[in-house]
Amino acid sequence: MRQIKIDENDRPIMAKKSAPKKRKAAPKRKYTAKAKGSFLSKIRLPKMPDLSRLIAFAPSRKPSVKGRTKTKVKRRASQSWRRFAPLAGGTLVLAIAVGFTGYVMVRDAWFSKAGNWLGDVRLSMIEGSGLVVQEVSVVGRHRTNGRAILAALDVEQGDSLVDFDPDAARERVEALGWVEHAAVMRRYPDEVFVRIQERRPFARWQVEGETSVIDRKGMVVSDRNLQEFSHLPKVVGDGANEKAAELFDMLANRSELFTRLQYAVRVRDRRWDLEFGNGVKVLLPEEGARAAWARLSELQQERKILSKGVLAIDMRAPDRLFVRLREGDAEFLRTADNS
């Protein structure tokens, strides 16, 4: 129905209607042209590329160094030097101070003085605690010189017991001639204890005109007071000290001859020559010496061969015996045979 307007001030009466919903605006088409009722409305132009993106990702050009002015370069260099100048100056001052301090310490021997001072403080603390040597005890000494033992221990009254080295002292004590084994220990608070086992004198050994006392192993135990050991058998020559025990064990089986032996001479470190008290010399072979010694004992028991003017008996041949008589006894025997 069409509304009728009566007066110019009248407004058409319209039914209240709800407000129309707003619609989203349709995206505008770019670069298109519509013409109603013309053929241009049916033609669609292609979309043009978004040049803003291409401009955003385009590489930026750095300003060339040539564009910088000399004043800017000088200003930046001066700023960097001002920044590191305090650090460099402080480092230089510290190096000079350390060097001068080291020079003064070396010149005045501060390190040695400090070490001596610390050593004195340590010794005073040890002395205050009572850990100092006051007594040295030795057990098992019969022939070893007491002063030699003290010199080998290298310790004096008042020395620190803590600093005393028992192992080194034991090695020095065992280097003494008479000492075969030794044990050295610290007995707190103030004693050094030594236990020694001495060597037993076994024989006398003469080499190059010098005589000394040896033990069974051939070790030299002393070269003094030899008159005290004059009763011991004597061996002569190089290597005789090492073979003496083997020889005397063999000779001891025939004690009636062994007691008459004066000394034994080692010949070229291969065999023995025996010298008896009456001047008789017996030449033992290199091999079969034990059998030759037993044969000599039988001749002595049966014929008293050592008491019949014999000067030397050569037993080196396995199947015969060579006897050398004294000059007077040989003349007597020739006269007796002719008569």
Secondary structure, DSSP 8 states (H G I E B T S, - for coil): ------SSS--------------------TT----TTSGGGG--------HHHHHHTS------GGGS-HHHHHHHHHHHHHHHHHHHHHHHHHHHHHHHHHHHHHHTTHHHHHHHHHHHHHHHHHHHHT-B--EEEEES-SSS-HHHHHHHHT--TT-BSSS--HHHHHHHHHTSSSEEEEEEEEETTTEEEEEEEE----EEEEETTEEEEE-TT--EEESS-GGGGTTS-EEESTTHHHHHHHHHHHHTTSHHHHTTEEEEEEETTTEEEEEETTS-EEE--SS-HHHHHHHHHHHHHHH-GGGSSEEEEE--SSS--EEEE-HHHHHHHHHHHH-
